[in-house]
Amino acid sequence: MKTAFITLALPIPSTIAELHAAIETALNHHGEPLRWAITRIENDTAHIEAIVTTA
């Protein structure tokens, strides 16, 4: 198992539930998320940092 540090920039949807789902979906493309955090908000974009595991 390997770990990787991932950064993402996603547009902010209209609800928190949609934002959470969008983050989880985007992270799953890179591996299994161990932890993630929204580190910055700029205009209508959320910046996320995460640690994911891959096989």
C-alpha positions in Angstrom: 0.0 0.0 0.0 1.3 3.5 -0.9 0.1 6.8 0.4 0.0 10.0 -1.7 -0.6 13.7 -0.9 -3.3 15.1 -3.2 -4.4 18.7 -3.8 -7.6 19.6 -5.5 -9.5 22.7 -6.5 -13.2 22.3 -6.9 -16.1 24.7 -7.6 -18.3 25.2 -4.6 -21.8 23.9 -5.2 -24.9 25.3 -3.6 -25.1 23.0 -0.5 -22.6 21.6 2.0 -23.9 18.0 1.2 -23.1 18.5 -2.5 -19.6 19.9 -1.7 -18.9 16.9 0.6 -20.0 14.4 -2.1 -18.0 16.2 -4.8 -14.9 16.1 -2.6 -15.3 12.4 -1.9 -16.0 11.6 -5.6 -12.9 13.5 -6.7 -10.7 11.9 -4.1 -11.8 8.4 -4.9 -10.4 8.9 -8.4 -6.9 9.1 -6.8 -7.3 6.3 -4.2 -8.9 5.6 -0.8 -9.0 8.8 1.2 -7.5 8.6 4.7 -8.1 12.2 5.6 -8.9 15.5 3.8 -9.4 19.1 4.7 -10.6 22.2 2.9 -7.6 24.5 3.3 -8.6 27.6 1.4 -11.7 29.2 -0.2 -11.1 31.6 -3.1 -14.0 33.2 -4.8 -16.2 30.1 -5.8 -13.4 27.5 -5.4 -12.6 25.2 -2.5 -9.0 24.0 -2.2 -8.6 20.6 -0.7 -5.6 18.8 0.6 -5.8 15.0 1.2 -3.9 11.9 2.0 -5.0 8.8 -0.1 -3.9 5.2 -0.2 -3.4 3.2 -3.4 -2.7 -0.5 -3.9 
